[in-house]
Amino acid sequence: MKDDLTQDAALPDPDRAKARAVSASKNVALIAVLSAMVVGGKYALQWIPNVEVVTILLMTFTFALGLWRGIVTAVVFCLMDMLLYPFSFAVTVAYFIYWPFILCPAAWLVNAVGSKRKNPAVADGGAGKSAAEPIAKQVRSAIANAFAAAGCSFLFGIVTTLSYSIIAGAPFIASYVPGVLFFALHIVSNFLIVLFAFKPLSKLLFKLKTLYRFVGLSNVWQ
């Protein structure tokens, strides 16, 4: 929220308090919308085994809108998933570990390390173009995010199986091997989805973020 408040630091106290309240309200509304998109995205594709858009949505939300918003959105998604689907303690534990604390930090880290985190929609002095960014850099960014998604999807299989194995008292290998093909489908599908969708979705989110004054990504929590 720092990005929404620094510009109001010079305001008188009553106006500053009002600005803080507006900023908080904007963030609550934003998290609600993002969480609804993730829940709806999962529901829309639930009939396709191990093909989902939760990964691409949380990755782009985290990159474009900040790590803390990505984590909070993931937590809300996990809570809603627990309420909307048949309850499984093992799945719930795995979800609360994986989505907020593995995928979101990984999505932020791969982009923080791989670039200067420039807004691709307002690069080059606000011209609204990314053409000046070398094509090779865009390709490397897409590939890096795709491999991050694939790696996280591999860990998803490990975390969910390990959670079930510990809670149910079942051998890990015996639990993991029958699902290898489904895990492989999950890895490959997320690699391809992120490879082709991460860049356009990120550009769209950056434009919306600027439009609604969710600006600035100067530290990990913004």
N, C-alpha and C positions, 0 to 999 in steps of 0.2 A: 504494500500500500504506500510505501515511501514515495513511489513515482507520482502518485496522485496528490501528495500533500506538500512536497517541497515547494511547489509554486505558490502555495498559500501561506508560507511561513511568515511573510511580512504583513499579513492581514491583521486587523484588530482582533482581540480575543473572541468577541461574539461571532464575527464572520469566520474566524478560523475554526471555531467549534462547529459551525454550520457546514463548512467545507469538509471537515472530518466526518460528519454524519452522512453527508452526501456520498463521500468516497466509500464509506462502509456499506451504505445501501447499494451502491453500484457493484461492489464486490460480491455481496450476498446474491444479488440478482444474477450476476455473471456466473457464479458457481452453480446456481440453480439451473441455468440454461445449459451450461456445459455438462452437468451431471445428467440432465434429461437427454441430451444428445447421445451420451455414452450408453445409458440404459436402453434408449430406443434403438441405437445401432446394434447392440447385442441382441435385442429381441427380434429385430428385422431379419437377422441372419442365423437365428438359432436352429433353423431347419437344415443348415449346411454344416456337416460335422467339422469342427475345428477350423472353420474359416470365420473370422471375426474382424470388426473394425474398432474394437476397444483399444487395441494397441496403437493404431495410427492416430486415433483421436487424442488419446492421452499424450502421445509423443508430441504431436503438433501443439496441443494446448500448453504443455510444459515449456516447449521451446519459445513459442510466440508470446505467451502470457505470463510466464514465470514459474519457477519450481514450486513455490508455495501454493499457487492456484492449481497446478497440476496435481499435487499431493492431496489437497483438500477435495478436489473433484474425484480423485480415485477413491478416497475414503467414503465419500457420499455414495459413489457407485457401489462399493462393497456393501454398504448398509442397505441400499435399495435392493441389491441382488439377493441378499439374505432374506428380505421380506417377500420378494416376488416369486422366488423359486423354492422348490422343496428343500428344506433345511438339511444341510450336511455340515457337521462340525469340522470335519477334515477340510472340506472345500472352503469354508468360511475362514479358517485359520490361514490356509494357503493364499487366499485372495488378499487378506489384509497384510500379508507379508509381501506378496509379489507386486501388486499393482502400485501401491503408494511408495514402497521402499526399495524396490528393485527397478521396475520399468521407468518410473518418473525421474529418479536421479540419473539413471543411465541415459535417458533421452536428453536431459539437460547437459550432462557431462560430455557426451560425444559432440554436441554442437559448441559447447564452451571451449573445448580443446581444439576443435577443427576449424573454428572461425573466430572472428572478432565480434560475432553476434550482431552484425549490422542488420537493420531492418531492410529486407530486400525490396519492399514496396516504396521506400522513401530514400533509397540509396542515391548517391551522386547528387547531393545537395537538394534532396526533396523533389527530384525530377519525376519520381514515380516509376522509374525504370530500373531493371536489373541487367540491361544489355551490356553495361560496362563491366559487369562481373565476368571474369573469364569463363568460357564454357567448361573448360576442364575443371575449374573449381566447383561449378554447379554439379558436374557429374560426380566428382569425388565426394561432395556433400551428400548426394543422393545415395551413393554406394555405402558410405559410412553409416548413414542412418538405417539403410536396409540391413546391413550386417549387425548393427546394434539390435534391431528388431528381431532378427533371426537368433542372435545369441540369447536375448531375453526370453524368446519363445522356447528355446531349449531349456533354459532355467525354469520356465513355467512348468514344464513336464516334470522336472526334477523336484521342484518344490511341492507340487500337488501330490505326486506319488509319495514323496517322503512324509508329507503330512498324513496321508492316509495310512502309510506303513506304520508310523509311530502310534497313531491313535487306534488303529484297528489291530495292531500287533501282527501285521502280515509282513513277510520278507519283502525287502525293497525290490530285488531283482524279479521275483515272481510277480510283483505288482506292476513293474515298469515294462517288462518285455511284451506282454499282450497288447499294450497300447502304443508300441513303437511306430506303427504305420500312421496312427492318428497324430502322434507327436510330430512325425516327419511332415505330414500335411500342414500342420500348424506352423511349423518353421518356414516351409517353402512359401505358403500363402502370405504370411506376414512379410517375408522378404520382398516378394513381388509387389504387394500392396504399398508398402512404404517406399520402395524404389521409385514407383511411378506417381504416388499421390502425395508424398511428404512436401515437396517443393510447392506445388500449386496451393495446397491447403495452408501452408505456412504463410505464403504471400497474402492469401485472402484474410487470414487472421491478423496479420500485421496491419493491413488496411483498416479492418474493423477496429482494432485496438487504437489506432491513431484517431479514427473517427470519433470514438467514444472516450478519448482522452485517457486510455490506459497506456501511458507512454513511459519509456525508460526501462532499461534492463541493466542497471548499473551494479547490482549484486545478486547473489544467489537466491534471495528470498523475494525479489520483485517479480 
